[in-house]
Each structure stands twice: as structure tokens, then as C-alpha cells.
């Protein structure tokens, strides 16, 4: 259970017992990363039910739906999105881009990228409200995105070979970790499809396209992945898991 407490402490603002960050425990922490997504999924589902019960409007629903995953994670993944936008927007050398990722200051591209991202995510959540039968499938998105993000961390090379992400993956039993994270991802994906195929299938297709882009981009632009790039990837997956179903649900109505 120590690996779970480390995962909660690292990737969320959820309360967790204090535990020593020993190598053997950190090696399994990423396998518990999707558990943070379960907490976000549960809160999203509760918010959806409350909004339906009180007959609240789509604007308030969408605003809080955007906030919940960010609040659970403490904004750590949005920080990665901002840093990556700055690095990609710089059009500098690979070495310089890696330096920009480490810079704690937010540049113009970080602000622009984050603003556009939040605007799109808000619009997507507003579009799906209050489509009948979509709540359960859409709320599983944070679990699936974290399963995929952990899987990519276990599959792709680290750009630096150092840093916090490298500490988590260095002592990892890679084969077992990949299997566990694949099971998390498959379970979430299966749940989304079973609960609503018009949500699950388009969402998975969108996340697949984001994954293909991420693999190519991270190798070409940075020579591998970092913790910031993982946050960037997770946020894009979460956007795809809402915006693609929003479009698909509209098509279903038109058909």
C-alpha cells in the first residue's frame, strides 16, 4: 500500500498517510496512478448527479467539470501542459527545449496554450450536458487518461535519464508495470464502451490520435519524455475524451 500512498501524494492533493519514498515503493507508484483518476471520476459523477437533481445550467456544470480533475491533481498536469507549450513554441534546439521545461516561469506560449485548452475543455463539457446516458462513460475519462499516461511512461525512453519521472521508472519491473497499467486502461476503456458506445468509441479514437502524436512529437522534439511532457499528454487525452464524444453525440442526434 505504500506505493499507493506515494502515488496519491505525488499526483494528487488527496489525503494520504506519510510514507518513506524508498526505491522499492516508488517503483510501483505509477501502477497506482489511475487510482487518482478514480477519485476524479467519482467526484465528476457526483457533480453530474447534483446538477441533474438541482436542474443547474450547463455553464456552471461545465466550469466545475473542468475544475474537478485539476483540483484533485493540484494542477500538476496543467503545469506540464504550460511548460510544454512554452518549449514547443520556442522553436529552439532540443537541448534548449529541455531547459525550458525545467524553467518554473510561465511564458507567453504557456498562457496562450493553457487558456485555449481550458476554453476548449469547457466548451466540450458544456456541449455534452445534459445528454442522457453519457455520465458514467464520460466520467471514466480521468481513469483512462492516467492509465495511458502511466503506460507511456513505462514504454517510452526518458529524455534526460534523470528527474522525478526517471526515479519512478528506474527501478520499475517494466513488464509487470506495463501489464498492470494496460489492465487499468483496458478496464476503463471497456467500461466507457459498455456504458455508452457513442461516448466510448469516439473518445478512445481521439485518445489514440493524441497518443500517436505524442509518441512522434516527444521523440522528434525532445528525444524522449519527461514529467512535464507526460502532463501535457494527459491533458490532451482528457480533452479528446470529452470533445470527440461531444461531436459524436451531435452526429447521433442528426442521424
C-alpha positions as CSV (number, residue, x, y, z in Angstrom):
1,X,0.0,0.0,0.0
2,X,3.0,2.3,0.4
3,X,3.2,2.7,-3.4
4,X,-0.4,3.9,-3.4
5,X,0.3,6.5,-0.7
6,X,3.2,7.8,-2.8
7,X,1.1,7.9,-5.9
8,X,-1.6,9.9,-4.1
9,X,1.0,12.3,-2.5
10,X,2.7,12.8,-5.9
11,X,-0.1,13.0,-8.3
12,X,-3.0,14.4,-6.2
13,X,-4.0,16.6,-3.3
14,X,-5.9,13.8,-1.7
15,X,-5.0,13.0,1.9
16,X,-2.6,10.1,2.2
17,X,-0.6,8.7,5.1
18,X,3.1,9.7,5.3
19,X,5.4,7.1,4.0
20,X,9.1,6.9,3.1
21,X,9.8,7.4,-0.6
22,X,12.0,4.3,-0.9
23,X,13.1,3.0,-4.2
24,X,11.1,-0.3,-3.9
25,X,7.9,1.7,-3.2
26,X,8.4,4.3,-5.8
27,X,8.9,1.6,-8.4
28,X,5.2,0.6,-8.1
29,X,3.7,4.1,-7.6
30,X,2.9,4.6,-11.3
31,X,0.8,1.5,-11.2
32,X,-1.5,3.3,-8.8
33,X,-1.7,6.5,-10.9
34,X,-5.1,5.6,-12.3
35,X,-6.4,5.4,-8.7
36,X,-6.2,9.2,-8.7
37,X,-8.4,9.1,-11.8
38,X,-10.9,7.1,-9.9
39,X,-11.2,9.8,-7.3
40,X,-11.7,12.5,-10.0
41,X,-14.2,10.2,-11.8
42,X,-16.2,9.7,-8.6
43,X,-16.4,13.5,-7.9
44,X,-17.4,14.2,-11.5
45,X,-20.2,11.7,-11.3
46,X,-21.4,13.2,-8.0
47,X,-21.3,16.7,-9.6
48,X,-23.2,15.4,-12.6
49,X,-25.9,13.9,-10.4
50,X,-26.2,17.0,-8.2
51,X,-26.5,19.3,-11.3
52,X,-29.2,17.0,-12.7
53,X,-31.1,16.9,-9.4
54,X,-31.0,20.7,-8.9
55,X,-31.5,21.3,-12.7
56,X,-28.5,23.6,-12.9
57,X,-27.4,25.0,-16.2
58,X,-24.7,23.8,-18.5
59,X,-22.4,26.7,-17.9
60,X,-22.0,26.0,-14.2
61,X,-21.8,22.3,-14.8
62,X,-19.0,22.7,-17.4
63,X,-17.0,25.1,-15.3
64,X,-16.9,22.8,-12.3
65,X,-16.3,19.7,-14.5
66,X,-13.1,21.4,-15.8
67,X,-12.0,22.3,-12.2
68,X,-12.6,18.9,-10.6
69,X,-9.7,16.9,-12.2
70,X,-7.4,19.9,-11.9
71,X,-8.3,20.3,-8.2
72,X,-7.7,16.6,-7.5
73,X,-4.3,16.7,-9.2
74,X,-3.3,20.0,-7.7
75,X,-2.7,21.3,-11.2
76,X,0.4,19.3,-11.7
77,X,-0.6,18.1,-15.1
78,X,-1.7,21.6,-16.2
79,X,1.7,22.8,-15.2
80,X,3.2,20.2,-17.6
81,X,0.9,21.4,-20.3
82,X,2.1,25.0,-19.8
83,X,5.8,24.1,-19.7
84,X,5.5,22.0,-22.9
85,X,3.6,24.8,-24.7
86,X,6.5,27.1,-23.9
87,X,9.1,24.6,-25.0
88,X,7.3,23.8,-28.3
89,X,6.5,27.4,-29.0
90,X,10.2,28.4,-28.6
91,X,11.3,26.6,-31.8
92,X,14.7,26.2,-30.2
93,X,17.1,23.2,-30.2
94,X,16.3,20.0,-28.4
95,X,18.7,21.0,-25.5
96,X,17.1,24.4,-25.2
97,X,13.6,23.0,-25.1
98,X,14.6,20.6,-22.3
99,X,15.9,23.6,-20.4
100,X,12.6,25.5,-20.9
101,X,10.7,22.5,-19.5
102,X,12.7,22.9,-16.3
103,X,12.1,26.7,-16.1
104,X,9.4,27.4,-13.4
105,X,8.4,30.7,-15.1
106,X,5.4,30.8,-17.4
107,X,6.0,32.4,-20.8
108,X,3.6,33.7,-23.4
109,X,3.1,30.3,-25.1
110,X,2.2,28.7,-21.7
111,X,-0.5,31.3,-21.0
112,X,-1.9,31.1,-24.6
113,X,-1.8,27.3,-24.7
114,X,-3.4,26.9,-21.3
115,X,-6.1,29.4,-22.0
116,X,-7.1,27.8,-25.3
117,X,-7.0,24.4,-23.7
118,X,-9.4,25.4,-20.8
119,X,-11.7,27.2,-23.3
120,X,-12.0,24.1,-25.5
121,X,-12.4,21.7,-22.5
122,X,-15.1,24.0,-21.0
123,X,-17.0,24.1,-24.4
124,X,-16.8,20.4,-24.7
125,X,-18.2,19.7,-21.3
126,X,-21.0,22.3,-21.9
127,X,-21.8,20.5,-25.2
128,X,-22.3,17.1,-23.6
129,X,-24.6,18.5,-20.8
130,X,-27.2,17.0,-20.1
131,X,-27.0,14.3,-22.8
132,X,-28.9,11.2,-21.4
133,X,-26.9,8.1,-20.6
134,X,-23.5,9.7,-21.0
135,X,-22.5,10.5,-17.4
136,X,-20.9,7.2,-16.4
137,X,-18.8,6.8,-19.6
138,X,-17.6,10.4,-19.7
139,X,-16.6,10.4,-16.0
140,X,-14.3,7.4,-16.6
141,X,-12.1,9.6,-18.7
142,X,-9.7,10.6,-15.9
143,X,-9.1,6.9,-15.1
144,X,-8.3,6.0,-18.7
145,X,-6.1,9.0,-19.3
146,X,-4.0,8.2,-16.3
147,X,-3.7,4.6,-17.2
148,X,-2.5,5.6,-20.7
149,X,-0.1,8.2,-19.2
150,X,1.5,5.7,-16.9
151,X,1.7,3.2,-19.7
152,X,3.6,5.7,-21.9
153,X,6.0,6.4,-19.0
154,X,6.7,2.7,-18.9
155,X,7.1,2.4,-22.7
156,X,8.9,5.5,-23.9
157,X,12.5,6.5,-23.3
158,X,13.3,9.3,-20.8
159,X,14.7,12.4,-22.5
160,X,17.0,13.2,-19.6
161,X,17.6,10.0,-17.7
162,X,17.2,12.0,-14.6
163,X,14.4,13.8,-12.7
164,X,11.4,12.7,-10.8
165,X,9.9,10.6,-13.5
166,X,13.1,8.8,-14.0
167,X,13.2,8.0,-10.3
168,X,9.8,6.4,-10.6
169,X,10.6,4.3,-13.6
170,X,14.3,3.4,-12.9
171,X,13.6,0.5,-10.5
172,X,10.3,-0.4,-12.1
173,X,9.6,-4.0,-13.1
174,X,8.8,-2.8,-16.5
175,X,6.9,-5.9,-17.8
176,X,4.7,-6.1,-14.8
177,X,4.1,-2.4,-14.7
178,X,3.1,-2.3,-18.3
179,X,0.7,-5.2,-17.8
180,X,-0.9,-3.5,-14.8
181,X,-1.3,-0.2,-16.5
182,X,-2.6,-1.9,-19.6
183,X,-5.3,-3.6,-17.5
184,X,-6.3,-0.3,-15.9
185,X,-6.6,1.3,-19.3
186,X,-8.5,-1.6,-20.8
187,X,-10.9,-1.8,-17.9
188,X,-11.6,2.0,-18.1
189,X,-11.9,1.8,-21.9
190,X,-14.2,-1.3,-21.7
191,X,-16.4,0.5,-19.1
192,X,-16.7,3.5,-21.4
193,X,-17.8,1.5,-24.4
194,X,-20.3,-0.7,-22.4
195,X,-21.9,2.3,-20.7
196,X,-22.2,4.3,-24.0
197,X,-20.6,3.3,-27.3
198,X,-21.2,6.8,-28.7
199,X,-19.0,8.1,-25.9
200,X,-16.5,5.3,-25.5
201,X,-15.5,4.6,-29.1
202,X,-15.1,8.3,-30.2
203,X,-13.2,9.1,-27.0
204,X,-10.9,6.1,-27.5
205,X,-10.3,7.1,-31.1
206,X,-9.4,10.6,-30.0
207,X,-7.1,9.4,-27.3
208,X,-5.5,7.1,-29.8
209,X,-4.8,10.0,-32.2
210,X,-3.3,12.0,-29.3
211,X,-1.1,9.1,-28.4
212,X,0.2,8.8,-31.9
213,X,1.0,12.5,-32.0
214,X,2.6,12.3,-28.5
215,X,4.9,9.4,-29.4
216,X,6.2,11.1,-32.6
217,X,6.4,14.6,-31.1
218,X,8.2,13.6,-27.9
219,X,10.9,11.6,-29.8
220,X,11.4,14.3,-32.5
221,X,11.3,17.4,-30.4
222,X,12.8,16.2,-27.1
223,X,14.4,12.8,-27.7
224,X,12.0,11.1,-25.2
225,X,9.6,12.0,-22.5
226,X,9.8,14.0,-19.2
227,X,7.3,14.5,-16.4
228,X,6.2,17.8,-18.0
229,X,5.5,16.0,-21.3
230,X,3.5,13.3,-19.5
231,X,1.3,16.1,-18.0
232,X,0.9,17.6,-21.5
233,X,-0.1,14.2,-22.9
234,X,-2.6,13.5,-20.1
235,X,-4.3,16.8,-20.5
236,X,-4.6,16.3,-24.3
237,X,-6.1,12.9,-23.7
238,X,-8.7,14.3,-21.3
239,X,-9.6,16.9,-23.8
240,X,-10.0,14.3,-26.6
241,X,-12.1,12.1,-24.2
242,X,-14.7,14.8,-23.9
243,X,-14.6,16.7,-27.2
244,X,-14.7,13.7,-29.5
245,X,-17.8,12.2,-27.8
246,X,-19.4,15.7,-27.8
247,X,-19.1,15.7,-31.6
248,X,-20.2,12.1,-32.0
249,X,-23.3,12.7,-29.8
250,X,-24.2,15.6,-32.0
251,X,-23.9,13.3,-35.1
252,X,-26.0,10.7,-33.4
253,X,-28.8,13.3,-32.9
254,X,-28.6,14.4,-36.5
255,X,-28.8,10.8,-37.7
